Amino acid sequence: MSGEAAPHGAVMDVMDSRQNRTLTFTDKDGSERLSVVVPQQGAEPDLGTFLWPSSVVLCQYVWTQRKKIRGLSVLELGAGVALPGVVAALCGAHVTLSDDCDRPLCLQSCRRSCEANLLQGVKVLGLRWGAVTPDLCSLPHIDIIIGSDVFYQPEDFEPLLLTVSFLLNKNPEAQFWTSYQLRSPDWSMVELLVRWKLSCHYVPLCEFGSEGSDVAQSDLPGRHSVHMMVITKL
Ligand SMILES: C[S@@+](CC[C@H](N)C(=O)[O-])C[C@H]1O[C@@H](n2cnc3c(N)ncnc32)[C@H](O)[C@@H]1O
């Protein structure tokens, strides 16, 4: 790993010869660090085969919450390359990764990320938002749901919130940690959150070292309008 220290416990980014990315999370004084490999699938593009700016922000949030999540059950929705879930698993959480059952490349991305980080015991599940399937109903207890850049198409907001609401009703103490990139000022979730009896609060990026473009030194979050929310049951 050829990274170097960065401000705010931010993430350093290098490419290896196979064009995998390695991101390294550090705490403020550099005494703890965690390196994560992100396999790139440039030849087989799908939404879930790229690293999205929001993903780096959610990872940084998960990293700052690492003591809290150790031993907890974490489910990632719309995981794609699943960086936040991989970080959670490397921090000691029991993680299930999920993506659309009709997007095999995305599910493959989840598996590749686990393999690249030598993670065993992480389940990968086909889970389509808005569909109350036997797989969804039979999920065991969940403490934290995570999802980065899952609010990216307004027509999917309601199916996604239906799934989140279903899971929070089954696990009333759980929280949904989610980061998203604001791609239009017209987007609003307020009405949908009320309809699905959910409440949300925004976490300022500066509270967990995710402001600015130095996060990951990849220019990913910095140039985009990324927000971090925690959604709970009303
Ligand atoms: C913009 S990508 C974000 C991927 C990843 N979370 C990240 O931040 O790098 C959106 C993800 O949501 C998944 N997705 C889209 N529609 C979905 C649906 N109806 N049910 C489940 N997953 C879906 C896609 O397959 C994709 O992996």
The ligand as an SDF file (V2000), in Angstrom:
LIG
                    3D

 27 29  0  0  0  0  0  0  0  0999 V2000
  -25.8530    4.6030   -8.5980 C   0  0  0  0  0  0  0  0  0  0  0  0
  -25.5850    2.9300   -8.2290 S   0  0  0  0  0  0  0  0  0  0  0  0
  -24.7700    3.0010   -6.6390 C   0  0  0  0  0  0  0  0  0  0  0  0
  -23.9830    1.7700   -6.3550 C   0  0  0  0  0  0  0  0  0  0  0  0
  -23.2110    1.7660   -5.0200 C   0  0  0  0  0  0  0  0  0  0  0  0
  -24.1220    1.8290   -3.9000 N   0  0  0  0  0  0  0  0  0  0  0  0
  -22.2170    2.9030   -4.9550 C   0  0  0  0  0  0  0  0  0  0  0  0
  -22.5150    3.9320   -4.3350 O   0  0  0  0  0  0  0  0  0  0  0  0
  -21.1280    2.7790   -5.5450 O   0  0  0  0  0  0  0  0  0  0  0  0
  -27.2350    2.3940   -7.7810 C   0  0  0  0  0  0  0  0  0  0  0  0
  -27.3020    0.9500   -7.3260 C   0  0  0  0  0  0  0  0  0  0  0  0
  -28.6570    0.6490   -7.0040 O   0  0  0  0  0  0  0  0  0  0  0  0
  -29.0130   -0.5980   -7.5770 C   0  0  0  0  0  0  0  0  0  0  0  0
  -30.4610   -0.5760   -7.8850 N   0  0  0  0  0  0  0  0  0  0  0  0
  -31.0910    0.2060   -8.7960 C   0  0  0  0  0  0  0  0  0  0  0  0
  -32.4140   -0.0480   -8.8180 N   0  0  0  0  0  0  0  0  0  0  0  0
  -32.6180   -1.0280   -7.8950 C   0  0  0  0  0  0  0  0  0  0  0  0
  -33.7810   -1.7320   -7.4550 C   0  0  0  0  0  0  0  0  0  0  0  0
  -34.9940   -1.4540   -7.9720 N   0  0  0  0  0  0  0  0  0  0  0  0
  -33.6310   -2.6660   -6.4910 N   0  0  0  0  0  0  0  0  0  0  0  0
  -32.3990   -2.9300   -5.9540 C   0  0  0  0  0  0  0  0  0  0  0  0
  -31.2560   -2.2870   -6.3480 N   0  0  0  0  0  0  0  0  0  0  0  0
  -31.3650   -1.3570   -7.3060 C   0  0  0  0  0  0  0  0  0  0  0  0
  -28.1850   -0.6480   -8.8480 C   0  0  0  0  0  0  0  0  0  0  0  0
  -28.0560   -1.9660   -9.3270 O   0  0  0  0  0  0  0  0  0  0  0  0
  -26.8780   -0.0380   -8.3950 C   0  0  0  0  0  0  0  0  0  0  0  0
  -26.0050   -0.9830   -7.8460 O   0  0  0  0  0  0  0  0  0  0  0  0
  1  2  1  0
  2  3  1  0
  2 10  1  0
  3  4  1  0
  4  5  1  0
  5  6  1  0
  5  7  1  0
  7  8  2  0
  7  9  1  0
 10 11  1  0
 11 12  1  0
 11 26  1  0
 12 13  1  0
 13 14  1  0
 13 24  1  0
 14 15  1  0
 14 23  1  0
 15 16  2  0
 16 17  1  0
 17 18  1  0
 17 23  2  0
 18 19  1  0
 18 20  2  0
 20 21  1  0
 21 22  2  0
 22 23  1  0
 24 25  1  0
 24 26  1  0
 26 27  1  0
M  CHG  2   2   1   9  -1
M  END
$$$$
